[in-house]
């Protein structure tokens, strides 16, 4: 995966074969992502690269990160559920997310129109960290027996899974645990293994 932010903006996250090519999703939202980067830096945040994407921090604490998807780009807040979202523009990344929230964008104009609000959320997210506010923990998810077996067979696969963000791990656990038949659970795990090795989530 990409290790620095400048490389991300020029070549992508490096988590798939499209990195460094014109087809990379980062290039589809280049102007939008660069503008969101500028807004985050204007707020005095430090820029790092985590999980292959730009991450904005305050005194070492994660505040927000950028993402490029097929149909939009996004600014995600690690503790978005703790922000005062009076306009209701923040949304959970998925139906099983309970802490992180994000702002999705499809045009540069929309970002510029919301710049003041974006900064408000970033400053508030910093204040949440300063206050040491903790997010409520979601229910712990059980690892299916079939997945544990794969972990035992391939320690590198366990490491790749544990390197995923908590949200991606939860998404996979929900997907793997859903079928009633053990054979179906195993098939799902094997089908998703290449994605996990690439650091991708179910929706990436």
N, C-alpha and C positions, 0 to 999 in steps of 0.2 A: 504494500500500500504506500501511497504518497506520504512522505515524511515532513514536508514543509509546505506552507500555504502558497508561496509563489509558484511552486510546481503544480499545485492543484489548479490554479487559475490558468496555467499554460497547457497542462497535459491531462488534468482530471485526477480522480481519486486513486487510480491504479488498481482498482478492485475487479476490473474486468478487461477483456481483450480490446475494448474500444478506447482505452486510455491512450492519449497521444495522437488520436485520429480525429478527423472532422466530425465523426459520428458520436463522439463522446457527449454525454448529456450536459456536461459543464459548458461546452461551447454553445449549446442551444440557448443558454441563459446567461451568457457572458456579461452583458451590460448590467443585467439585474443583480447578479452575484457580486460584481465589482462595486456596485452602488451600495449594496447591503454591507459589504466589507468596509467601505468608507464610513458608513453610518456607525458601525460598531467601533471602529477606531476613533471616530470623533468623540465617542463617549468615554475615551480613556482606557478602553479595555486592552488587554494584551492579546496578541494573536499567536496561536499555536496550531499544530496540525495533529489531530487525534482521530483515530479510526479512518484515516485517509482524507479527512475533510477539515476545513478551517474551523477552529474552536476558539471562542473568545472567553477569556478568563479574567478574574479579579483576584489578585493576591493568591493565585494558584487554584482558585475555585472556579469550576465550570459555570459559565453564565448562559452561553448560547452557541449554536453552531449552524453552519450553512449546509444546505443539501440541494442537489440537482436531481430532479425526477424527470420522467418522460413528459408529463403534462404541466409541470410547474417547477418552481424553485421555492425554497423555504428557509425561513429563519426559525430555528427551534430553541425554545427556552427550557432548560433542564428542570426548572421548578415552576413551569408555566401555570400549574394549577393553583399556585399561591399568589399569583398576580391579580390585581384588581382589573378585571376585564369588563368595564362597564359597557363598552360598545359591542361586546360579544364577538370579537373578531378572531380570538384565539381558538384553535381547535385541537383536540387530541389527535395524535398521529394515527391511532387506530382504535377500534372499538374496545380493545383490551388495555389501552394505555390509561394510566390514572394519575400521572404526575407531570410528565413532559407535555408541553403544548407548543403549537407552531403557528406561524403566519405563512400562508401560501400566496405566491404571486405568479402572475402570468404576463405582466407588462411592467416596463420600467416606470411608466406614468403612475401606476398604482403605488409603487414604492415611494416615489417622490411626493405623492399626495399624502402618504401616511408617515412621512419621515419624522415629524414631530412626535407622533404617537409611538413609533418604533423606539425612538430615543427614550420616551417616557417609560416604556416597558423595560428597556435595558437598564436604565437608572434604578427602577424599582427592583429589578432582579438583583442588582448589586446590593441594594439595601437589605433585601431578604438574606443575602449571604452575610452581610455585616452583623445582622441581628441573630445569626445562627439558627434561623428557623429550619426545622426539620420537616421533611415531607412524610406523609403517612405511608407506611409500607403496605404494598399489596399482598394478598395472600400468597404464601410460598407455594410453588408448584412442584409436584412430584415428578421425578425423572422416570419415564417409562422403562420397564425392564429391558425392552428391546434396545433403547438408546444406551442404557448402562452397559449392555453387552457389547455394543459397538465401541464405546469408550474403552472398555477393557481390551478389546481386540486391537484397537488403534489409538494409542496415547496421543498421537499427533492430532487426531480428530477431536479428542477431548480438549486439547489446547486451543484448537481453532474455534470450537464452540464457546469456550469460556472467554475467548478474546472478543466475542460479539458484545454489543451493547446489551444491557438488561432487557430493553424492549424487544430486540431481535431474538434473544434467547427465549423470552416469554412467547413470542409469536410461533417459534418453532415447537416449543413444548405443547402449546395448544393444538397445533397442527398434527403433531405426532401422536398425541393422546386421544384424539377424537375417534378413530376407528375402533370398533369392538373386537375385530379379529387381529390376532398377533401378527399374522402374515402381512396384513395391510399396513399395520404400523411399521413393520420392518421395511416394507417397500417404500413407504413415504420417507423414512430416514435415509435409505440408500439413494433415493432420487434427489434429496436435498443436500447430500454430502458435498457435491462439487460447489454449490453456492456457499455453504458454510466455510469451506476451505478458502474461498475467495473473499470472505468477510462480509458477505451479503445477507440481507434479511429477506423475509418472504416477499416483501413488496418492492424490493430494489430492482 
